[in-house]
Amino acid sequence: MKIPKALNTFCPKCKTHTQHQVSIYKAGKRRALAWGELRHAAENMGYGGSKKPIQRRLAKVTKKTSLKLKCSKCGYTLQRRGIRLKKAEVA
Ligand SMILES: [Zn+2]
């Protein structure tokens, strides 16, 4: 699905409709020293293999895509509710 580069929508900071810059949300880089990552590494260490089975077949064909909208007036960034798309493209 093609998504416009800019769109007019409500900004909760400006409390009116303003022009917003559109980008696609991407998850941040995982921190190797985060507590959960350390515990996961510790659980997978030694004999016994991994703690959770590897997911080989997924029920869904698509992934949820959420949009990041940045207000051109105040710079406030908001996110849209994720929708299921095979492919999202800002054009
Ligand atoms: Zn604003």
PDB file of the backbone (N, CA, C, O) and the ligand in Angstrom, with CONECT records:
HET     ZN  A 101       1
ATOM      1  N   MET A   1       0.842  -1.181   0.000  1.00  0.00           N
ATOM      2  CA  MET A   1       0.000   0.000   0.000  1.00  0.00           C
ATOM      3  C   MET A   1       0.888   1.245   0.000  1.00  0.00           C
ATOM      4  O   MET A   1       1.865   1.332   0.744  1.00  0.00           O
ATOM      5  N   LYS A   2       0.523   2.207  -0.855  1.00  0.00           N
ATOM      6  CA  LYS A   2       1.271   3.454  -0.922  1.00  0.00           C
ATOM      7  C   LYS A   2       0.654   4.464   0.034  1.00  0.00           C
ATOM      8  O   LYS A   2      -0.562   4.657   0.060  1.00  0.00           O
ATOM      9  N   ILE A   3       1.519   5.106   0.822  1.00  0.00           N
ATOM     10  CA  ILE A   3       1.059   6.065   1.815  1.00  0.00           C
ATOM     11  C   ILE A   3       1.637   7.432   1.445  1.00  0.00           C
ATOM     12  O   ILE A   3       2.823   7.520   1.129  1.00  0.00           O
ATOM     13  N   PRO A   4       0.834   8.501   1.474  1.00  0.00           N
ATOM     14  CA  PRO A   4       1.355   9.826   1.117  1.00  0.00           C
ATOM     15  C   PRO A   4       2.412  10.314   2.107  1.00  0.00           C
ATOM     16  O   PRO A   4       2.368   9.985   3.292  1.00  0.00           O
ATOM     17  N   LYS A   5       3.374  11.113   1.596  1.00  0.00           N
ATOM     18  CA  LYS A   5       4.481  11.622   2.419  1.00  0.00           C
ATOM     19  C   LYS A   5       3.999  12.555   3.521  1.00  0.00           C
ATOM     20  O   LYS A   5       4.570  12.595   4.610  1.00  0.00           O
ATOM     21  N   ALA A   6       2.946  13.303   3.226  1.00  0.00           N
ATOM     22  CA  ALA A   6       2.414  14.253   4.196  1.00  0.00           C
ATOM     23  C   ALA A   6       0.901  14.186   4.169  1.00  0.00           C
ATOM     24  O   ALA A   6       0.289  13.998   3.117  1.00  0.00           O
ATOM     25  N   LEU A   7       0.302  14.343   5.349  1.00  0.00           N
ATOM     26  CA  LEU A   7      -1.158  14.374   5.381  1.00  0.00           C
ATOM     27  C   LEU A   7      -1.636  15.305   6.477  1.00  0.00           C
ATOM     28  O   LEU A   7      -0.909  15.633   7.415  1.00  0.00           O
ATOM     29  N   ASN A   8      -2.882  15.716   6.325  1.00  0.00           N
ATOM     30  CA  ASN A   8      -3.492  16.659   7.240  1.00  0.00           C
ATOM     31  C   ASN A   8      -4.265  15.868   8.289  1.00  0.00           C
ATOM     32  O   ASN A   8      -5.198  15.135   7.962  1.00  0.00           O
ATOM     33  N   THR A   9      -3.867  16.023   9.559  1.00  0.00           N
ATOM     34  CA  THR A   9      -4.588  15.308  10.608  1.00  0.00           C
ATOM     35  C   THR A   9      -4.516  16.076  11.924  1.00  0.00           C
ATOM     36  O   THR A   9      -3.799  17.069  12.049  1.00  0.00           O
ATOM     37  N   PHE A  10      -5.275  15.588  12.897  1.00  0.00           N
ATOM     38  CA  PHE A  10      -5.388  16.293  14.179  1.00  0.00           C
ATOM     39  C   PHE A  10      -4.113  16.160  15.005  1.00  0.00           C
ATOM     40  O   PHE A  10      -3.593  15.056  15.169  1.00  0.00           O
ATOM     41  N   CYS A  11      -3.610  17.274  15.524  1.00  0.00           N
ATOM     42  CA  CYS A  11      -2.457  17.272  16.427  1.00  0.00           C
ATOM     43  C   CYS A  11      -2.972  17.554  17.832  1.00  0.00           C
ATOM     44  O   CYS A  11      -3.565  18.609  18.054  1.00  0.00           O
ATOM     45  N   PRO A  12      -2.766  16.642  18.798  1.00  0.00           N
ATOM     46  CA  PRO A  12      -3.286  16.870  20.144  1.00  0.00           C
ATOM     47  C   PRO A  12      -2.596  18.015  20.888  1.00  0.00           C
ATOM     48  O   PRO A  12      -3.149  18.549  21.849  1.00  0.00           O
ATOM     49  N   LYS A  13      -1.392  18.397  20.451  1.00  0.00           N
ATOM     50  CA  LYS A  13      -0.687  19.518  21.100  1.00  0.00           C
ATOM     51  C   LYS A  13      -1.223  20.851  20.581  1.00  0.00           C
ATOM     52  O   LYS A  13      -1.512  21.760  21.359  1.00  0.00           O
ATOM     53  N   CYS A  14      -1.353  20.956  19.243  1.00  0.00           N
ATOM     54  CA  CYS A  14      -1.863  22.191  18.634  1.00  0.00           C
ATOM     55  C   CYS A  14      -3.385  22.268  18.763  1.00  0.00           C
ATOM     56  O   CYS A  14      -3.966  23.347  18.642  1.00  0.00           O
ATOM     57  N   LYS A  15      -4.025  21.134  19.008  1.00  0.00           N
ATOM     58  CA  LYS A  15      -5.473  21.006  19.143  1.00  0.00           C
ATOM     59  C   LYS A  15      -6.234  21.413  17.877  1.00  0.00           C
ATOM     60  O   LYS A  15      -7.406  21.783  17.942  1.00  0.00           O
ATOM     61  N   THR A  16      -5.562  21.342  16.733  1.00  0.00           N
ATOM     62  CA  THR A  16      -6.231  21.553  15.446  1.00  0.00           C
ATOM     63  C   THR A  16      -5.634  20.589  14.433  1.00  0.00           C
ATOM     64  O   THR A  16      -4.687  19.858  14.722  1.00  0.00           O
ATOM     65  N   HIS A  17      -6.209  20.606  13.248  1.00  0.00           N
ATOM     66  CA  HIS A  17      -5.645  19.823  12.163  1.00  0.00           C
ATOM     67  C   HIS A  17      -4.442  20.559  11.580  1.00  0.00           C
ATOM     68  O   HIS A  17      -4.521  21.746  11.263  1.00  0.00           O
ATOM     69  N   THR A  18      -3.329  19.841  11.444  1.00  0.00           N
ATOM     70  CA  THR A  18      -2.117  20.418  10.852  1.00  0.00           C
ATOM     71  C   THR A  18      -1.506  19.408   9.897  1.00  0.00           C
ATOM     72  O   THR A  18      -1.899  18.243   9.854  1.00  0.00           O
ATOM     73  N   GLN A  19      -0.532  19.888   9.130  1.00  0.00           N
ATOM     74  CA  GLN A  19       0.199  19.016   8.203  1.00  0.00           C
ATOM     75  C   GLN A  19       1.160  18.134   9.000  1.00  0.00           C
ATOM     76  O   GLN A  19       1.853  18.612   9.899  1.00  0.00           O
ATOM     77  N   HIS A  20       1.196  16.845   8.664  1.00  0.00           N
ATOM     78  CA  HIS A  20       2.063  15.892   9.360  1.00  0.00           C
ATOM     79  C   HIS A  20       2.962  15.174   8.372  1.00  0.00           C
ATOM     80  O   HIS A  20       2.534  14.812   7.276  1.00  0.00           O
ATOM     81  N   GLN A  21       4.227  14.967   8.773  1.00  0.00           N
ATOM     82  CA  GLN A  21       5.183  14.176   7.993  1.00  0.00           C
ATOM     83  C   GLN A  21       4.971  12.707   8.318  1.00  0.00           C
ATOM     84  O   GLN A  21       4.862  12.343   9.489  1.00  0.00           O
ATOM     85  N   VAL A  22       4.911  11.872   7.314  1.00  0.00           N
ATOM     86  CA  VAL A  22       4.606  10.463   7.522  1.00  0.00           C
ATOM     87  C   VAL A  22       5.861   9.605   7.385  1.00  0.00           C
ATOM     88  O   VAL A  22       6.626   9.759   6.433  1.00  0.00           O
ATOM     89  N   SER A  23       6.066   8.696   8.349  1.00  0.00           N
ATOM     90  CA  SER A  23       7.111   7.684   8.218  1.00  0.00           C
ATOM     91  C   SER A  23       6.591   6.390   8.836  1.00  0.00           C
ATOM     92  O   SER A  23       5.620   6.394   9.594  1.00  0.00           O
ATOM     93  N   ILE A  24       7.244   5.296   8.504  1.00  0.00           N
ATOM     94  CA  ILE A  24       6.808   3.991   9.000  1.00  0.00           C
ATOM     95  C   ILE A  24       7.602   3.645  10.247  1.00  0.00           C
ATOM     96  O   ILE A  24       8.825   3.780  10.268  1.00  0.00           O
ATOM     97  N   TYR A  25       6.898   3.194  11.299  1.00  0.00           N
ATOM     98  CA  TYR A  25       7.545   2.857  12.561  1.00  0.00           C
ATOM     99  C   TYR A  25       8.427   1.626  12.396  1.00  0.00           C
ATOM    100  O   TYR A  25       8.029   0.632  11.788  1.00  0.00           O
ATOM    101  N   LYS A  26       9.639   1.715  12.953  1.00  0.00           N
ATOM    102  CA  LYS A  26      10.527   0.557  12.964  1.00  0.00           C
ATOM    103  C   LYS A  26      10.995   0.329  14.393  1.00  0.00           C
ATOM    104  O   LYS A  26      11.325   1.280  15.103  1.00  0.00           O
ATOM    105  N   ALA A  27      11.024  -0.921  14.814  1.00  0.00           N
ATOM    106  CA  ALA A  27      11.443  -1.244  16.180  1.00  0.00           C
ATOM    107  C   ALA A  27      12.915  -0.880  16.374  1.00  0.00           C
ATOM    108  O   ALA A  27      13.719  -1.021  15.453  1.00  0.00           O
ATOM    109  N   GLY A  28      13.263  -0.413  17.569  1.00  0.00           N
ATOM    110  CA  GLY A  28      14.632  -0.016  17.859  1.00  0.00           C
ATOM    111  C   GLY A  28      15.560  -1.210  17.998  1.00  0.00           C
ATOM    112  O   GLY A  28      15.121  -2.359  18.036  1.00  0.00           O
ATOM    113  N   LYS A  29      16.852  -0.917  18.074  1.00  0.00           N
ATOM    114  CA  LYS A  29      17.855  -1.964  18.194  1.00  0.00           C
ATOM    115  C   LYS A  29      17.783  -2.565  19.602  1.00  0.00           C
ATOM    116  O   LYS A  29      17.642  -1.839  20.586  1.00  0.00           O
ATOM    117  N   ARG A  30      17.882  -3.892  19.689  1.00  0.00           N
ATOM    118  CA  ARG A  30      17.814  -4.559  20.984  1.00  0.00           C
ATOM    119  C   ARG A  30      19.143  -4.386  21.711  1.00  0.00           C
ATOM    120  O   ARG A  30      20.213  -4.554  21.127  1.00  0.00           O
ATOM    121  N   ARG A  31      19.053  -4.040  23.017  1.00  0.00           N
ATOM    122  CA  ARG A  31      20.264  -3.844  23.807  1.00  0.00           C
ATOM    123  C   ARG A  31      20.752  -5.194  24.310  1.00  0.00           C
ATOM    124  O   ARG A  31      19.999  -5.939  24.938  1.00  0.00           O
ATOM    125  N   ALA A  32      22.010  -5.506  24.035  1.00  0.00           N
ATOM    126  CA  ALA A  32      22.569  -6.816  24.395  1.00  0.00           C
ATOM    127  C   ALA A  32      22.685  -6.980  25.907  1.00  0.00           C
ATOM    128  O   ALA A  32      22.690  -8.104  26.408  1.00  0.00           O
ATOM    129  N   LEU A  33      22.780  -5.856  26.650  1.00  0.00           N
ATOM    130  CA  LEU A  33      22.967  -5.942  28.100  1.00  0.00           C
ATOM    131  C   LEU A  33      21.673  -5.697  28.880  1.00  0.00           C
ATOM    132  O   LEU A  33      21.705  -5.520  30.097  1.00  0.00           O
ATOM    133  N   ALA A  34      20.547  -5.687  28.184  1.00  0.00           N
ATOM    134  CA  ALA A  34      19.262  -5.563  28.879  1.00  0.00           C
ATOM    135  C   ALA A  34      19.027  -6.829  29.704  1.00  0.00           C
ATOM    136  O   ALA A  34      19.489  -7.908  29.333  1.00  0.00           O
ATOM    137  N   TRP A  35      18.310  -6.698  30.821  1.00  0.00           N
ATOM    138  CA  TRP A  35      18.137  -7.816  31.759  1.00  0.00           C
ATOM    139  C   TRP A  35      17.481  -9.022  31.080  1.00  0.00           C
ATOM    140  O   TRP A  35      17.908 -10.158  31.284  1.00  0.00           O
ATOM    141  N   GLY A  36      16.472  -8.783  30.295  1.00  0.00           N
ATOM    142  CA  GLY A  36      15.793  -9.872  29.619  1.00  0.00           C
ATOM    143  C   GLY A  36      16.687 -10.594  28.628  1.00  0.00           C
ATOM    144  O   GLY A  36      16.620 -11.815  28.491  1.00  0.00           O
ATOM    145  N   GLU A  37      17.524  -9.830  27.939  1.00  0.00           N
ATOM    146  CA  GLU A  37      18.451 -10.426  26.968  1.00  0.00           C
ATOM    147  C   GLU A  37      19.494 -11.295  27.677  1.00  0.00           C
ATOM    148  O   GLU A  37      19.852 -12.373  27.203  1.00  0.00           O
ATOM    149  N   LEU A  38      19.972 -10.800  28.828  1.00  0.00           N
ATOM    150  CA  LEU A  38      20.966 -11.556  29.602  1.00  0.00           C
ATOM    151  C   LEU A  38      20.360 -12.852  30.117  1.00  0.00           C
ATOM    152  O   LEU A  38      20.998 -13.903  30.057  1.00  0.00           O
ATOM    153  N   ARG A  39      19.135 -12.786  30.620  1.00  0.00           N
ATOM    154  CA  ARG A  39      18.472 -13.967  31.154  1.00  0.00           C
ATOM    155  C   ARG A  39      18.210 -14.973  30.046  1.00  0.00           C
ATOM    156  O   ARG A  39      18.395 -16.176  30.230  1.00  0.00           O
ATOM    157  N   HIS A  40      17.775 -14.470  28.888  1.00  0.00           N
ATOM    158  CA  HIS A  40      17.520 -15.346  27.745  1.00  0.00           C
ATOM    159  C   HIS A  40      18.796 -16.067  27.333  1.00  0.00           C
ATOM    160  O   HIS A  40      18.773 -17.264  27.045  1.00  0.00           O
ATOM    161  N   ALA A  41      19.910 -15.338  27.305  1.00  0.00           N
ATOM    162  CA  ALA A  41      21.196 -15.943  26.943  1.00  0.00           C
ATOM    163  C   ALA A  41      21.608 -16.986  27.960  1.00  0.00           C
ATOM    164  O   ALA A  41      22.145 -18.037  27.608  1.00  0.00           O
ATOM    165  N   ALA A  42      21.346 -16.680  29.264  1.00  0.00           N
ATOM    166  CA  ALA A  42      21.716 -17.604  30.332  1.00  0.00           C
ATOM    167  C   ALA A  42      20.885 -18.881  30.254  1.00  0.00           C
ATOM    168  O   ALA A  42      21.398 -19.976  30.486  1.00  0.00           O
ATOM    169  N   GLU A  43      19.600 -18.737  29.928  1.00  0.00           N
ATOM    170  CA  GLU A  43      18.711 -19.901  29.841  1.00  0.00           C
ATOM    171  C   GLU A  43      19.085 -20.798  28.666  1.00  0.00           C
ATOM    172  O   GLU A  43      18.914 -22.016  28.728  1.00  0.00           O
ATOM    173  N   ASN A  44      19.592 -20.195  27.602  1.00  0.00           N
ATOM    174  CA  ASN A  44      19.936 -20.974  26.418  1.00  0.00           C
ATOM    175  C   ASN A  44      21.328 -21.598  26.514  1.00  0.00           C
ATOM    176  O   ASN A  44      21.736 -22.359  25.636  1.00  0.00           O
ATOM    177  N   MET A  45      22.050 -21.274  27.582  1.00  0.00           N
ATOM    178  CA  MET A  45      23.413 -21.763  27.714  1.00  0.00           C
ATOM    179  C   MET A  45      23.427 -23.239  28.136  1.00  0.00           C
ATOM    180  O   MET A  45      22.494 -23.708  28.787  1.00  0.00           O
ATOM    181  N   GLY A  46      24.452 -23.944  27.777  1.00  0.00           N
ATOM    182  CA  GLY A  46      24.659 -25.318  28.235  1.00  0.00           C
ATOM    183  C   GLY A  46      23.758 -26.319  27.536  1.00  0.00           C
ATOM    184  O   GLY A  46      23.235 -26.064  26.451  1.00  0.00           O
ATOM    185  N   TYR A  47      23.588 -27.483  28.192  1.00  0.00           N
ATOM    186  CA  TYR A  47      22.762 -28.550  27.626  1.00  0.00           C
ATOM    187  C   TYR A  47      21.289 -28.190  27.775  1.00  0.00           C
ATOM    188  O   TYR A  47      20.918 -27.408  28.650  1.00  0.00           O
ATOM    189  N   GLY A  48      20.456 -28.764  26.917  1.00  0.00           N
ATOM    190  CA  GLY A  48      19.020 -28.577  27.069  1.00  0.00           C
ATOM    191  C   GLY A  48      18.402 -27.687  26.008  1.00  0.00           C
ATOM    192  O   GLY A  48      17.179 -27.584  25.924  1.00  0.00           O
ATOM    193  N   GLY A  49      19.218 -27.053  25.208  1.00  0.00           N
ATOM    194  CA  GLY A  49      18.693 -26.253  24.100  1.00  0.00           C
ATOM    195  C   GLY A  49      17.974 -25.008  24.539  1.00  0.00           C
ATOM    196  O   GLY A  49      18.173 -24.519  25.651  1.00  0.00           O
ATOM    197  N   SER A  50      17.129 -24.492  23.654  1.00  0.00           N
ATOM    198  CA  SER A  50      16.476 -23.217  23.934  1.00  0.00           C
ATOM    199  C   SER A  50      15.232 -23.434  24.796  1.00  0.00           C
ATOM    200  O   SER A  50      14.681 -24.533  24.845  1.00  0.00           O
ATOM    201  N   LYS A  51      14.804 -22.377  25.469  1.00  0.00           N
ATOM    202  CA  LYS A  51      13.707 -22.433  26.430  1.00  0.00           C
ATOM    203  C   LYS A  51      12.360 -22.482  25.731  1.00  0.00           C
ATOM    204  O   LYS A  51      11.411 -23.091  26.227  1.00  0.00           O
ATOM    205  N   LYS A  52      12.285 -21.835  24.574  1.00  0.00           N
ATOM    206  CA  LYS A  52      11.008 -21.783  23.852  1.00  0.00           C
ATOM    207  C   LYS A  52      11.208 -22.362  22.457  1.00  0.00           C
ATOM    208  O   LYS A  52      12.271 -22.190  21.860  1.00  0.00           O
ATOM    209  N   PRO A  53      10.189 -23.049  21.930  1.00  0.00           N
ATOM    210  CA  PRO A  53      10.349 -23.625  20.597  1.00  0.00           C
ATOM    211  C   PRO A  53      10.484 -22.559  19.513  1.00  0.00           C
ATOM    212  O   PRO A  53       9.932 -21.465  19.636  1.00  0.00           O
ATOM    213  N   ILE A  54      11.207 -22.877  18.472  1.00  0.00           N
ATOM    214  CA  ILE A  54      11.362 -21.956  17.350  1.00  0.00           C
ATOM    215  C   ILE A  54      10.068 -21.989  16.537  1.00  0.00           C
ATOM    216  O   ILE A  54       9.601 -23.060  16.149  1.00  0.00           O
ATOM    217  N   GLN A  55       9.487 -20.805  16.281  1.00  0.00           N
ATOM    218  CA  GLN A  55       8.235 -20.736  15.534  1.00  0.00           C
ATOM    219  C   GLN A  55       8.539 -20.865  14.042  1.00  0.00           C
ATOM    220  O   GLN A  55       9.179 -19.999  13.446  1.00  0.00           O
ATOM    221  N   ARG A  56       8.068 -21.958  13.455  1.00  0.00           N
ATOM    222  CA  ARG A  56       8.398 -22.211  12.049  1.00  0.00           C
ATOM    223  C   ARG A  56       7.263 -21.835  11.110  1.00  0.00           C
ATOM    224  O   ARG A  56       7.495 -21.455   9.962  1.00  0.00           O
ATOM    225  N   ARG A  57       6.007 -21.946  11.617  1.00  0.00           N
ATOM    226  CA  ARG A  57       4.847 -21.651  10.781  1.00  0.00           C
ATOM    227  C   ARG A  57       3.991 -20.625  11.495  1.00  0.00           C
ATOM    228  O   ARG A  57       3.524 -20.873  12.606  1.00  0.00           O
ATOM    229  N   LEU A  58       3.780 -19.481  10.874  1.00  0.00           N
ATOM    230  CA  LEU A  58       3.001 -18.435  11.505  1.00  0.00           C
ATOM    231  C   LEU A  58       1.557 -18.477  11.018  1.00  0.00           C
ATOM    232  O   LEU A  58       1.285 -18.846   9.875  1.00  0.00           O
ATOM    233  N   ALA A  59       0.632 -18.093  11.903  1.00  0.00           N
ATOM    234  CA  ALA A  59      -0.788 -18.104  11.551  1.00  0.00           C
ATOM    235  C   ALA A  59      -1.116 -16.976  10.586  1.00  0.00           C
ATOM    236  O   ALA A  59      -1.968 -17.128   9.711  1.00  0.00           O
ATOM    237  N   LYS A  60      -0.439 -15.849  10.746  1.00  0.00           N
ATOM    238  CA  LYS A  60      -0.740 -14.679   9.930  1.00  0.00           C
ATOM    239  C   LYS A  60       0.235 -14.561   8.750  1.00  0.00           C
ATOM    240  O   LYS A  60       1.398 -14.954   8.839  1.00  0.00           O
ATOM    241  N   VAL A  61      -0.270 -14.015   7.660  1.00  0.00           N
ATOM    242  CA  VAL A  61       0.549 -13.808   6.459  1.00  0.00           C
ATOM    243  C   VAL A  61       1.154 -12.401   6.462  1.00  0.00           C
ATOM    244  O   VAL A  61       2.185 -12.145   5.839  1.00  0.00           O
ATOM    245  N   THR A  62       0.486 -11.505   7.178  1.00  0.00           N
ATOM    246  CA  THR A  62       0.896 -10.096   7.161  1.00  0.00           C
ATOM    247  C   THR A  62       1.441  -9.678   8.517  1.00  0.00           C
ATOM    248  O   THR A  62       1.294 -10.390   9.510  1.00  0.00           O
ATOM    249  N   LYS A  63       2.074  -8.508   8.541  1.00  0.00           N
ATOM    250  CA  LYS A  63       2.541  -7.938   9.792  1.00  0.00           C
ATOM    251  C   LYS A  63       1.878  -6.586   9.983  1.00  0.00           C
ATOM    252  O   LYS A  63       1.512  -5.909   9.022  1.00  0.00           O
ATOM    253  N   LYS A  64       1.731  -6.209  11.250  1.00  0.00           N
ATOM    254  CA  LYS A  64       1.098  -4.931  11.521  1.00  0.00           C
ATOM    255  C   LYS A  64       2.074  -3.800  11.247  1.00  0.00           C
ATOM    256  O   LYS A  64       3.242  -3.867  11.628  1.00  0.00           O
ATOM    257  N   THR A  65       1.582  -2.760  10.581  1.00  0.00           N
ATOM    258  CA  THR A  65       2.396  -1.597  10.255  1.00  0.00           C
ATOM    259  C   THR A  65       1.765  -0.391  10.929  1.00  0.00           C
ATOM    260  O   THR A  65       0.576  -0.128  10.746  1.00  0.00           O
ATOM    261  N   SER A  66       2.557   0.349  11.715  1.00  0.00           N
ATOM    262  CA  SER A  66       2.016   1.576  12.284  1.00  0.00           C
ATOM    263  C   SER A  66       2.775   2.768  11.721  1.00  0.00           C
ATOM    264  O   SER A  66       3.970   2.691  11.437  1.00  0.00           O
ATOM    265  N   LEU A  67       2.057   3.865  11.566  1.00  0.00           N
ATOM    266  CA  LEU A  67       2.622   5.069  10.974  1.00  0.00           C
ATOM    267  C   LEU A  67       3.037   6.041  12.059  1.00  0.00           C
ATOM    268  O   LEU A  67       2.364   6.187  13.079  1.00  0.00           O
ATOM    269  N   LYS A  68       4.167   6.708  11.819  1.00  0.00           N
ATOM    270  CA  LYS A  68       4.623   7.762  12.706  1.00  0.00           C
ATOM    271  C   LYS A  68       4.314   9.082  12.025  1.00  0.00           C
ATOM    272  O   LYS A  68       4.745   9.327  10.898  1.00  0.00           O
ATOM    273  N   LEU A  69       3.566   9.930  12.712  1.00  0.00           N
ATOM    274  CA  LEU A  69       3.172  11.209  12.136  1.00  0.00           C
ATOM    275  C   LEU A  69       3.800  12.330  12.948  1.00  0.00           C
ATOM    276  O   LEU A  69       3.608  12.414  14.161  1.00  0.00           O
ATOM    277  N   LYS A  70       4.559  13.199  12.265  1.00  0.00           N
ATOM    278  CA  LYS A  70       5.222  14.302  12.950  1.00  0.00           C
ATOM    279  C   LYS A  70       4.574  15.611  12.536  1.00  0.00           C
ATOM    280  O   LYS A  70       4.482  15.922  11.349  1.00  0.00           O
ATOM    281  N   CYS A  71       4.127  16.376  13.523  1.00  0.00           N
ATOM    282  CA  CYS A  71       3.475  17.659  13.253  1.00  0.00           C
ATOM    283  C   CYS A  71       4.498  18.646  12.716  1.00  0.00           C
ATOM    284  O   CYS A  71       5.594  18.775  13.261  1.00  0.00           O
ATOM    285  N   SER A  72       4.133  19.344  11.642  1.00  0.00           N
ATOM    286  CA  SER A  72       5.078  20.281  11.035  1.00  0.00           C
ATOM    287  C   SER A  72       5.122  21.595  11.807  1.00  0.00           C
ATOM    288  O   SER A  72       6.047  22.387  11.624  1.00  0.00           O
ATOM    289  N   LYS A  73       4.127  21.838  12.673  1.00  0.00           N
ATOM    290  CA  LYS A  73       4.098  23.106  13.423  1.00  0.00           C
ATOM    291  C   LYS A  73       4.859  23.011  14.740  1.00  0.00           C
ATOM    292  O   LYS A  73       5.695  23.863  15.041  1.00  0.00           O
ATOM    293  N   CYS A  74       4.564  21.953  15.541  1.00  0.00           N
ATOM    294  CA  CYS A  74       5.176  21.861  16.868  1.00  0.00           C
ATOM    295  C   CYS A  74       6.185  20.722  16.978  1.00  0.00           C
ATOM    296  O   CYS A  74       6.931  20.657  17.956  1.00  0.00           O
ATOM    297  N   GLY A  75       6.222  19.832  16.004  1.00  0.00           N
ATOM    298  CA  GLY A  75       7.194  18.743  16.035  1.00  0.00           C
ATOM    299  C   GLY A  75       6.760  17.545  16.853  1.00  0.00           C
ATOM    300  O   GLY A  75       7.533  16.601  17.017  1.00  0.00           O
ATOM    301  N   TYR A  76       5.543  17.560  17.369  1.00  0.00           N
ATOM    302  CA  TYR A  76       5.028  16.442  18.171  1.00  0.00           C
ATOM    303  C   TYR A  76       4.815  15.216  17.283  1.00  0.00           C
ATOM    304  O   TYR A  76       4.260  15.324  16.189  1.00  0.00           O
ATOM    305  N   THR A  77       5.259  14.049  17.760  1.00  0.00           N
ATOM    306  CA  THR A  77       5.114  12.827  16.980  1.00  0.00           C
ATOM    307  C   THR A  77       4.043  11.946  17.602  1.00  0.00           C
ATOM    308  O   THR A  77       4.047  11.698  18.808  1.00  0.00           O
ATOM    309  N   LEU A  78       3.134  11.481  16.772  1.00  0.00           N
ATOM    310  CA  LEU A  78       2.117  10.549  17.241  1.00  0.00           C
ATOM    311  C   LEU A  78       2.101   9.342  16.326  1.00  0.00           C
ATOM    312  O   LEU A  78       2.603   9.381  15.203  1.00  0.00           O
ATOM    313  N   GLN A  79       1.510   8.263  16.834  1.00  0.00           N
ATOM    314  CA  GLN A  79       1.460   7.040  16.046  1.00  0.00           C
ATOM    315  C   GLN A  79       0.033   6.655  15.765  1.00  0.00           C
ATOM    316  O   GLN A  79      -0.862   6.826  16.593  1.00  0.00           O
ATOM    317  N   ARG A  80      -0.156   6.131  14.574  1.00  0.00           N
ATOM    318  CA  ARG A  80      -1.458   5.611  14.179  1.00  0.00           C
ATOM    319  C   ARG A  80      -1.582   4.160  14.625  1.00  0.00           C
ATOM    320  O   ARG A  80      -0.586   3.450  14.768  1.00  0.00           O
ATOM    321  N   ARG A  81      -2.818   3.736  14.841  1.00  0.00           N
ATOM    322  CA  ARG A  81      -3.072   2.346  15.174  1.00  0.00           C
ATOM    323  C   ARG A  81      -2.579   1.457  14.035  1.00  0.00           C
ATOM    324  O   ARG A  81      -2.797   1.768  12.864  1.00  0.00           O
ATOM    325  N   GLY A  82      -1.911   0.344  14.378  1.00  0.00           N
ATOM    326  CA  GLY A  82      -1.326  -0.535  13.371  1.00  0.00           C
ATOM    327  C   GLY A  82      -2.379  -1.225  12.529  1.00  0.00           C
ATOM    328  O   GLY A  82      -3.402  -1.680  13.040  1.00  0.00           O
ATOM    329  N   ILE A  83      -2.117  -1.300  11.233  1.00  0.00           N
ATOM    330  CA  ILE A  83      -3.009  -2.020  10.337  1.00  0.00           C
ATOM    331  C   ILE A  83      -2.218  -3.119   9.649  1.00  0.00           C
ATOM    332  O   ILE A  83      -1.012  -2.988   9.437  1.00  0.00           O
ATOM    333  N   ARG A  84      -2.896  -4.194   9.305  1.00  0.00           N
ATOM    334  CA  ARG A  84      -2.230  -5.333   8.692  1.00  0.00           C
ATOM    335  C   ARG A  84      -2.029  -5.080   7.200  1.00  0.00           C
ATOM    336  O   ARG A  84      -2.983  -4.876   6.449  1.00  0.00           O
ATOM    337  N   LEU A  85      -0.748  -5.099   6.791  1.00  0.00           N
ATOM    338  CA  LEU A  85      -0.396  -4.876   5.393  1.00  0.00           C
ATOM    339  C   LEU A  85       0.719  -5.827   5.011  1.00  0.00           C
ATOM    340  O   LEU A  85       1.572  -6.170   5.830  1.00  0.00           O
ATOM    341  N   LYS A  86       0.701  -6.251   3.748  1.00  0.00           N
ATOM    342  CA  LYS A  86       1.810  -7.053   3.272  1.00  0.00           C
ATOM    343  C   LYS A  86       3.022  -6.174   3.031  1.00  0.00           C
ATOM    344  O   LYS A  86       4.155  -6.545   3.336  1.00  0.00           O
ATOM    345  N   LYS A  87       2.755  -4.986   2.471  1.00  0.00           N
ATOM    346  CA  LYS A  87       3.842  -4.088   2.127  1.00  0.00           C
ATOM    347  C   LYS A  87       3.354  -2.654   2.267  1.00  0.00           C
ATOM    348  O   LYS A  87       2.301  -2.295   1.740  1.00  0.00           O
ATOM    349  N   ALA A  88       4.126  -1.831   2.983  1.00  0.00           N
ATOM    350  CA  ALA A  88       3.787  -0.417   3.138  1.00  0.00           C
ATOM    351  C   ALA A  88       4.919   0.412   2.553  1.00  0.00           C
ATOM    352  O   ALA A  88       6.094   0.087   2.720  1.00  0.00           O
ATOM    353  N   GLU A  89       4.553   1.484   1.868  1.00  0.00           N
ATOM    354  CA  GLU A  89       5.562   2.290   1.190  1.00  0.00           C
ATOM    355  C   GLU A  89       5.141   3.752   1.273  1.00  0.00           C
ATOM    356  O   GLU A  89       4.014   4.095   0.915  1.00  0.00           O
ATOM    357  N   VAL A  90       6.037   4.613   1.741  1.00  0.00           N
ATOM    358  CA  VAL A  90       5.746   6.041   1.776  1.00  0.00           C
ATOM    359  C   VAL A  90       6.141   6.627   0.433  1.00  0.00           C
ATOM    360  O   VAL A  90       7.317   6.630   0.071  1.00  0.00           O
ATOM    361  N   ALA A  91       5.164   7.119  -0.296  1.00  0.00           N
ATOM    362  CA  ALA A  91       5.429   7.659  -1.633  1.00  0.00           C
ATOM    363  C   ALA A  91       4.733   9.008  -1.833  1.00  0.00           C
ATOM    364  O   ALA A  91       4.846   9.609  -2.902  1.00  0.00           O
TER     365      ALA A  91
HETATM  366 ZN    ZN A 101       1.279  20.196  16.482  1.00  0.00          ZN2+
END
